[in-house]
Amino acid sequence: MNVDYEIRTKIMNTLIECRKEKGISQKELAQLVDSKETTVASWEQGKSLPSIDMLYRLSQYYNKTMNYMCGDRDDCDLR
C-alpha cells in the first residue's frame, strides 16, 4: 500500500471520528479552529491534510495526542 495514502486515510478517519464524537458539524468545527467548512470537508475526504499547526490545534480541542491524530490508536488521550 502507498504510504502517503495510508497516512491520509488514517488522519482522515481520525478527524471524522473525533468530530462525530464531539457531535459537531464540519461548519462548527471550522468556526472553532478558524478555518473554512470546505477545508474541513477536504481533510475528511482525504483531498488535503491539515498543517502540523492545525493538527496540533485539533488535537488540543479533541484532547488527543498528536500520535492519535495520526492514526496511532494505542496513544489516545492527553494526560
LINUR-V254344 format. One record per residue. N is the residue number from 0. RES is the residue in three letters. OMEGA is omega in whole degrees, -180 to 180 (999 if undefined). NEAR is the number of other C-alpha atoms within 12 Angstrom. Layout:
N_RES_OMEGA_NEAR + N_RES_OMEGA_NEAR
//
This chain:
0_MET_178_8 + 1_ASN_-177_8 + 2_VAL_179_9 + 3_ASP_179_16 + 4_TYR_-179_16 + 5_GLU_179_15 + 6_ILE_179_22 + 7_ARG_-178_26 + 8_THR_179_25 + 9_LYS_-180_26 + 10_ILE_180_36 + 11_MET_-179_31 + 12_ASN_178_25 + 13_THR_180_34 + 14_LEU_179_39 + 15_ILE_-178_29 + 16_GLU_-178_23 + 17_CYS_-180_31 + 18_ARG_-180_30 + 19_LYS_176_17 + 20_GLU_178_14 + 21_LYS_179_17 + 22_GLY_180_14 + 23_ILE_180_18 + 24_SER_175_22 + 25_GLN_179_29 + 26_LYS_179_19 + 27_GLU_178_20 + 28_LEU_180_31 + 29_ALA_179_24 + 30_GLN_-179_16 + 31_LEU_-177_21 + 32_VAL_177_24 + 33_ASP_179_16 + 34_SER_179_22 + 35_LYS_178_18 + 36_GLU_180_19 + 37_THR_178_19 + 38_THR_178_24 + 39_VAL_178_33 + 40_ALA_180_25 + 41_SER_176_22 + 42_TRP_-175_32 + 43_GLU_176_29 + 44_GLN_-180_23 + 45_GLY_180_24 + 46_LYS_176_18 + 47_SER_178_20 + 48_LEU_175_29 + 49_PRO_175_30 + 50_SER_177_16 + 51_ILE_178_15 + 52_ASP_-179_13 + 53_MET_178_24 + 54_LEU_177_28 + 55_TYR_178_22 + 56_ARG_179_23 + 57_LEU_180_34 + 58_SER_178_29 + 59_GLN_179_22 + 60_TYR_-178_23 + 61_TYR_-178_30 + 62_ASN_179_23 + 63_LYS_177_29 + 64_THR_175_26 + 65_MET_178_29 + 66_ASN_179_23 + 67_TYR_-179_30 + 68_MET_179_40 + 69_CYS_173_32 + 70_GLY_180_26 + 71_ASP_-175_18 + 72_ARG_178_18 + 73_ASP_-177_13 + 74_ASP_-167_16 + 75_CYS_-171_21 + 76_ASP_172_19 + 77_LEU_-180_16 + 78_ARG_999_8
//
